[in-house]
Amino acid sequence: MMMKQPMSRRAMLREAACGFGSLSLAALLGSEQAAAATLADQRDPLAPKKPHFAPRAKQVIFLFMHGGPSHIDTFDPKPYLDQHDGKPLPIKRPLSFSGEPPGPLMKSPWKFKPGGQSGLPVSDLFPHVRESADDLCVIRSMVGEGVDHGAALLQTFTGTFTFTRPSLGSWALYGLGSENRDLPGYVTIKPALSHGGAKNWSSAFLPGSYQGTAIGHAGMNVKDVQKEPIEFLVNRGLNKEEQRYELDLLQAMNRKHLEMWKNDPELETRIQSFEMAFRMQAEASTAFDVSRESEATKRLYGLDNPVTADFGWQCLLARRLAERGVRFIQCTHSYKWDQHGKLFEKHTENAAEVDKPMGGLLKDLHARGMLEDTLVIWAGEFGRTPVSQSGDGRDHNPYGYSIWMAGGGVKPGFAYGATDELGYHASENRMHIHDFHATVLALLGLNHEKLTFRYSGRDFRLTDIAGSVHEGIFA
């Protein structure tokens, strides 16, 4: 029997040369395919994309209560506070926003009553939302890290407050594209310009096509926003044919520059924005015109009452955009919920402005069959403390607070997680903001660990290196 001679290094390299060539070719083809995919993304960034798995929701309406509503006065009843009202805080107070010594425990001045067949308890602050309690999935165990508004807002919307990162809406649009090519895929209605401002709806290092389009801002009267929702959208000096001719000339020059600069993403974004603006002139005027709705629908959202008309218009516009395929819509009630004092007076006023519009939105989506695939989220940037401040107020509390979701594949008439008996810390099914983001993306059919974008030499994602999907809220 002949012994097989060992192969020398030179022989091995000679024999494997073909293999190395194949590997190089595969790598070359792979990089070309990746480049082609990237170029296709740049040329048509808002084209609909397949999710990673079957989605429960197709679009999101985010109702944001800027300032931080008190969870223990809205959706997280605390009998312990009723029993120990006025007594000292029995635990060491965690890091707080206020430097004042903590006041005594303070019970909620509002009663909680069960809503719907589920019996889900909702405060008297929200009687209209309580009528839709059987659609709500209340998460009572949210946790953030920002004790001030700026940090808390940025973390809520972008996952971090230490760097500029893409917002939740931008990641959703990047992952799924848009169902409507004549409207922006991400719209934020009357957003706040404070506490992070535009960073809260920015696409950051993602291509600019994925950033939010602002409709007015928080400092504007809703009547002024209605007159011209998007500034300079309509060209009153040229007809459509003249605009198209002018735009074609401009785009031809832009494309020539794009070839010279080797597909500059910022220039490509500018080209896409011009095309979007041109297409929007017809579609946007119809979508934003809530006067086309029936009088009964307007009353449902509270447009007939000056107290509810502002947020009612936002919620009705959100429904109109959602039914037209806009992927992510945000409504902002700003900046009113920061009650370090006058809790009863101001929370009562604030809730009166948003309760009927939010209840109307839930009823309207349900009646139209849209709630099944539309995820509605209600949240502030944090909750409030169980101890009093300035006599009748509450300080910031990011350590355990409540939000709710409805539709979009979440369990209806359901409370998930819990805070401790004081309502200070999340104690059961703790949902960090990274977990919240991972869960929202999962409801949209996106794996948060696979939804990445390469920037500055590394792959980034919304949840950074953290985040767990809380399937316990899935229907």
Secondary structure by P-SEA (a helix, b strand, c coil): cbbbbbbcaaaaaaaaaaaaaaaaaaaaaaaaaaaaaaaaaaacccccccccccccccbbbbbcccccccccccccccaaaaaccccccccccccccccccccccccccbbbbbccccccccccccaaaaaaccccccccbbbbccccaaaaaaaacccccccccccaaaaaaaaccccccccccbbbccccccccccccccccccccccbbbbcccccccaaaaaaccccccccccccaaaaaaaaaaaaaaaaaaaaaacccaaaaaaaaaaaaaaaaaaaaaaaaccccccaaaaaaacccccccaaaaaaaaaaaaaaaacccbbbbbcccccccccaaaaaaaaaaaacaaaaaaaaaaaaaacccccbbbbbbccbbbbcccccccccccccccbbbbbcccccccccccccccccccccccccccaaaaaaaaaaaacccccccccccccccccccccbbbbcccccc
